[in-house]
Amino acid sequence: MLSGIAASNASFLADLNNTEQRISRDNQQISSGIRINEASDDPGAVTPLLDDQNQIVQITQLLSNLNRQQAVVSTADGALQTASSLMNQLISIGTQGATGTATADSRTSLGEQVQQIEQELVSLANTNVQGQYVFGGDAPQTQPYTYNWTNPEGVVSSGSPTNTIAIYGLDGSSIVPGLTAGQIFDAQLPGGGGPDPGNVFQAVYQLGTALFNNDQTGIQNALASLQTAAAHLSQASTVYGEIENWIQQTTTTANTRSSNLTSAVSGLRDTDIAAAATDLSQGQVAMDAALSAQASLPTKSLFNYLA
């Protein structure tokens, strides 16, 4: 059992150690700007702090995915705008070829222009961003189409007929971020019923073939098909507009949530500099007072007890 003097010294040293730790902690918090450097600094704040930080990591990944997808969707939308412009050119060519004054030679020349535009449309169907075909669906590394005028529709399909990969928002909503080249340019009737009336490649091929055959009635029929195909392309552009809106809204929501979580993390983790400085000052005053008080205590040697 400690004597009175020994117990007093032990208590003084314990208090001094606590004060030194307090000063050291305050200095560290002020210099680092971080209030919680280890779990013992605030055990109750550790779990919510980790939860918030994990959510921020997930949102950061989501935002990265959304930004990447936005670039793809913007590229796809631009390709569709170009395709729509080409369809207008084709309608103009078809109108010229449908007139009674057009000759076999002039229609052949117009047919060659149609072939060239068909190749441009195939190129748009194969639009590529960083090695990924934007209209590739579930097979984005496979080129969807190859131009070949000797084939029906003037093309050969090699792409994926499906697009099932979705992206998700924080609220659980989701969207399939695109259409396949087949859905846009080569729409087919259900059950293998052949080309849909909105089939772009078929309408272009129909016009070119009619021009080469000097078939005025066929050209007029092809013009009607081109109008339907142009409307189909317009619908595809609308789909991409809706996708872009969803991405923008989801990005805004994610950024807001990330900002709120960052503020929450800051409130839990960051140092209140003013409070820490005040506590540091108080700790230093307490240490100075304790050391001064200890120094003022009378000291006795062995000779005092022998006297």
Secondary structure as UniProt FT lines:
FT   HELIX           4..32
FT   HELIX           39..41
FT   HELIX           43..98
FT   TURN            100..101
FT   HELIX           104..125
FT   STRAND          128..129
FT   TURN            130..131
FT   STRAND          132..133
FT   TURN            134..135
FT   TURN            137..138
FT   TURN            140..141
FT   STRAND          145..147
FT   TURN            149..150
FT   HELIX           152..154
FT   STRAND          155..157
FT   STRAND          167..168
FT   TURN            170..171
FT   STRAND          174..175
FT   HELIX           181..185
FT   HELIX           190..192
FT   TURN            197..198
FT   HELIX           200..212
FT   TURN            213..214
FT   HELIX           216..269
FT   HELIX           273..296
FT   HELIX           302..306
//
